[in-house]
Amino acid sequence: MKKIILTLSVAMLFMAFPIQGQERSGHRKFTAGLEWNYSAQLFNDFEYNYITVVGDRSHCMGSKFDYHTNGQLLGSLGCNLFGHSNISIYAGYAGLGNDNRVFPVSVRYTYAFSKRKSDGYLAYADGGIGVSNEKAHNYSRIFKSGGGYRIYIGNNANMDFMAGIQAAFTHPGIFDADTGREVTGSNFKKSDAWLYSISLGMSINF
């Protein structure tokens, strides 16, 4: 985790220097940024089934309030369009649910209501996937939307404070109700879950 944070931080700082030179008459075309998020999962809509140790099939589905907290660290590269719009690719490291760690890659559209080099409100929508190194989890689909406030801090840099909602379609691990052990191999049949969270974050963009 420390290596990932260090790599993203150094990459964003190096990319900021050529981006500074792209400013022409108040217009900056390309952007780079670093974002930190706190995510609080509140609700879980799930369905799973598996073969038990005695050979029976266990199937369960339902919804429940399920609180978990996670963090996210993301780097971005993007392009300013049409004055107030930006489209960026985000990638990094994030937690989902109780025990799922993923490497998310997404595309985000951001609309800033203020002029460039000024403070103001913004809105965003984001969609992509999260790849996991756990076989049971495979990959997740992650969607976000929200808003925030942008502060121009000078030298072509902005700081954004954001709040939003996140929905993730993921595949959590299954644990046998009798033994408490994780279900693996051919006994693992299906595990789907929609995880709904609220998020608070901040970013710096060049």
C-alpha positions, 0 to 999 in steps of 0.5 A: 500500500505504501509503495502504491501511494508513493508511486502515485504521488511522485507520478502526479508531481512530475506530470504537473510540470508539463501541464503548467506549460499548456496554459494559453490565454487562461485555457489549460487543456490537460489535467492531472490530479490526486484524490483521497476518499473516505467511503462508508457502506450503509446497505447491502443487497445480496444473493449467493449459493454454494455446496455445503460440506455435506453436499447440500446446496445453500441459497440465500438472498436478501437486503440488510443495513451493513456498515463498513468503512473503507479508503480510496486513493486515486490518480487521474489524467484528463482533458478540459472540454467546452469551458466548464467540462472535464473528462478524466481517467481515474485509477488507484487502490480502494476497499469495497465491503468487508474484505474486498480490496480492488484496483479501480479504473474509471472514467469521470465527467466533471462539470464546474459551475465557476469559471477557470481560476476561480472558486465554485461548485462542481458536479460529477458522475463516474463509472468503471471497474475494480479488479481484485487479486482474489479469485472469488471476487474477480472484478467489480463494477463501480458507479459514483455521482455527487458534487462538491466545492472547488477552491483555486489555490494558484499556480494553475492548481485547484483543491476540490472537496466532494461528497457523493454516493457510490454503488458497487456490484461485486462478488464477495467471498462465501463462508460455510455456515457450519464450518465458518471456512471460506467456500472455494473451488467447485463448491462456490457457485454464485455470490453477487452483491450491490454495496451502497455507500456514501463518500467524502473526499478531497483532491488536488488537480493541476 
